[in-house]
Amino acid sequence: MLDGKACRTCKAKKPFTAYHKCSNNPDGLQYSCKPCRNASRRAAYAKNPEKEKARQKKIRDTSAQKRAARKLINSSKTLGLIEHPDHCQLCGVVGAVEGHHPDYDEPHTVIWLCRPCHLRHHHQEQIVQKIRHLEPKGRLGRQVIGTLRDIHENYTTLQKRALSKSVRIPNSKGSISRKKDGA
């Protein structure tokens, strides 16, 4: 069993706890250990503080939007405004489902997906971001990109079908009061 990995920067083998999480990497961890990554971020900040401040602000704003959308869904479930379904809206599998916001600018819209479909959806988004601007060279390259685009089109069609069944939370902008038993 593995008990750690080597840092790409300092080359020292360290335990997994010495690395920040990163869902984009195969092992779920950053390539550089925490001290090396922190030193790298400090160096980037010293080199170009304005660019770093803009990057950090973008992360904070996106995180705030996501937190607000999650809070809205959780509050709506607690108040009984929406029901948490027991099946995935893409594949129909019955079991635990997660709320997915297709657009955080519209936090009222939610698609309920099982974990595999949710991960697949985000993986598809990453692929699209990577292939959007590719100009493949040669027949094989065009064929691969064409196949990836076809897969994405099929998945987008499924998502649109699920989105047509998405949940809209009523009265989420106004104040919502719970009904009391005696009232």
Phi, psi and omega in degrees: 000140181285141179240006179174187177209165182271136177287136180288337183272303184266352178066006179277142176276125184228159178293160182302331181291348180273008182237143173287156177284150176204106185291345180282339182272150185303323181267001177080011182232157175296158178283330180256147179291167184303312180298319180292318179296317179297318178296321179296316179295320178297319179295319179296321179294317180295324182289318183212081185299323182295318179295318179294319179296320179295318179297315180294322179295319179298317179296315180298316181296316179296316180297320180296319178298316181295316179299317181296319180294317179296319180297319179299314180295313181298318178296318180296322177294316181298318181281354178080018179283331176228154176256140178275109182293165180256012181219156179284136180281348177267306186257345177083003181295134179274135180154199180293133178233156181242148176279130177243129177262109179298330181215119182288347174286342175239077185291351180283340184267124183225139171247134180265116184235147172287164183303312180300318179293323180295314178296318179299319180299312181292327176295319178300318179299319179295319179298315181299318178300322182285322185268350185305319187253011181285138173243091185293148178250135178087163183294317182296318179299315178296324180294315180297312180297319178299317178297315179299319179294321178296316178301317180295319178300315179299317181293321179297322177298315177300317181296318179298322178296317179292324181294330178293340177257013184293161183266130173253126182276121181285147171053037185279343180273332180276179178279140183243127178244142177282147175276133178271155183299320184274353186271000000 
